[in-house]
Each structure stands twice: as structure tokens, then as C-alpha cells.
Amino acid sequence: MRAPFIVGNWKMHKTVTESLDYVTAFLPQIAEMRDCDIAVAPVFTALASVAAAASGTALQVFAQDVAAEGPSGAFTGEVAAEMLKEAGCRGAIVGHSERRRNYGETDAIVAAKARRALDAGLLPIACLGETLAERESGAALEVVERQLGAIAGALTEADARRIVLAYEPVWAIGTGRAATPDVAQAMHRHIRSIWEAAFGATAAAELRILYGGSVTAENVADFTSLPDVDGALVGGASLSPAGFAQLIRRSRE
Ligand code: PGA
């Protein structure tokens, strides 16, 4: 009932030329994969050209972030949701832990970004996750609950059926130390139960929750085979077209 979803977050990698070369190599490799939603999230400067190159194919294009304000205004350096939509984006990642940690994005800002994305007709992928210190002190559930509460508070019931969530424990991102399947499943279940309490059983059953943090072609199926994991948000392992296509194939095995 929930279509699996694999998203490659390229972070600050790839020029426009490199992004287009990637898409040229990648599209033939995913041409036969119809049972899975597939997206990449290039840097802002490459979005319009990648979206044009992917137009009419199964490859969706997401931005890595979106302004909390819009549709225009005096917000130097920001890009509005409406502008991303016009550039051909299907959605935007919001609240990645690198944004929260390095750029001071609070729960309230992340919620505002999700809200703006939805208002512009974009699909937000909202990231949640605890740090190592928070996990070790036993606060992981509470932290994710707080992050989720801020997002849920900004949504209507209809929005709650469109947004995608990603559980990305901060200690697992870029470290080669993925969460264990038990840890991922327990948190995903927890997130789904919070969604059920907030928005009802149907919204909870439809909610797609991706796992992110050191996902590779080797371990992806350990996560995607779990009952409450509906896909993956992939950083490093999405940077090569052949490697990412292989990861997507393995996620379906
Ligand atoms: P990683 O990054 O796959 O390189 O750990 C995941 C992410 O930050 O979304």
C-alpha cells in the first residue's frame, strides 16, 4: 500500500555538468524499476537542468532545502518553494540534521519550511533524528517526539497524508555506522504511532517513513525489509549512478 521511496541526497556535491552526466548514466539503469519511487536531490544551481533532463522519466527531483518564507521577499540567499516548483522540483528535504546543526534550524523553522513546501504543492521530506549524546542518555524517543510534534502541529489532516518523514539518527550519518534494524524499526514504529494519535489510523498507515544514515547497497535490504521502513534517504552511496542504481535494485530484493 505504501510505495517504496529511495532518495539520493547529493549534499554539496556535483556541478551542473556533473549532475547532468549522472542523470544520463542513471536513467537507463532505472528504466525498468517501476515498483519504487526514485528521487535525487542536487544542489540548487543544478535543479532546473536536472529536472529538465529527468522530465518524462520516473526520476523525481527534490531540493535539499526550501525557504521558510515566500513566495518572494527580502530574504538574501533563500529560495522559495514556488521557485523550486517552477524549476521542476517534486519536493524538498527539510530539517536535515546538517541544516539543524550547522545553520541553527530550530523545530519551528523546520515546521515552517514543511508548511511552505506543502502550500506550494511540493512534497516535503522532513528529517528527524537524535544525536549520539541524546541516544546514550536515553532521550532518543523524546527528541524525535519533540521534532515530530513541531511538524505535526503545522499540518492539517490532508497535509499529513502527503508529507514523507525520514528518520536519520545523527550518529549514523556519514559515519559508516548505520543504525541496527532493531533500532530503526523501533523508532519508525514509534513515529507511526505518534502519527496515528495525531491524524488517525489511515494517515498513519499511509505515512512513508524513510531510514537514513550510512545506507549502502549491502545493508539497504536490512532496512527496507522492516515493516515500518518504507525506503531510504541515501547520502554518500547515491553519488555514483551505477552504485545508486544497484542500491535501489537491492532494496527491492
Ligand atoms: P549518508 O547520509 O548516507 O552519507 O550517511 C545520509 C543523509 O545525510 O541523508
Boltz pocket constraint, residues with backbone or C-beta under 6 A from the ligand:
constraints:
  - pocket:
      binder: B
      contacts: [[A, 9], [A, 168], [A, 172], [A, 173], [A, 174], [A, 175], [A, 176], [A, 212], [A, 213], [A, 214], [A, 215], [A, 233], [A, 234], [A, 235], [A, 236], [A, 237]]
      max_distance: 6.0
